[in-house]
Amino acid sequence: RLSGGLVAAIQTFDEKLRREVLARKCAGMKRDVPAEVIDLLATRITASLRELDGALGRLIAHAELTGRALTLESAQD
């Protein structure tokens, strides 16, 4: 099934681009996420932009459900 498939190089995105993607996502969602949290996600999650987007969504959802502010300390937990 995959024997005749297309071979394509999978590229990882640099940290600067990951930060920009997160910042735009936050702006689009009208969420004020501290720069330290964006930096934490951009440095720790390097596999894919989809994974990065999911991590941001989970952090925001957790902060909203618990009623706590999204801080570097809460993101590290």
Salt bridges, closest charged atoms under 4 A:
GLU15 OE2 - ARG19 NH2 2.54
ASP39 OD1 - ARG19 NE 2.46
ASP53 OD1 - LYS25 NZ 3.45
GLU64 OE2 - ARG31 NH2 2.65
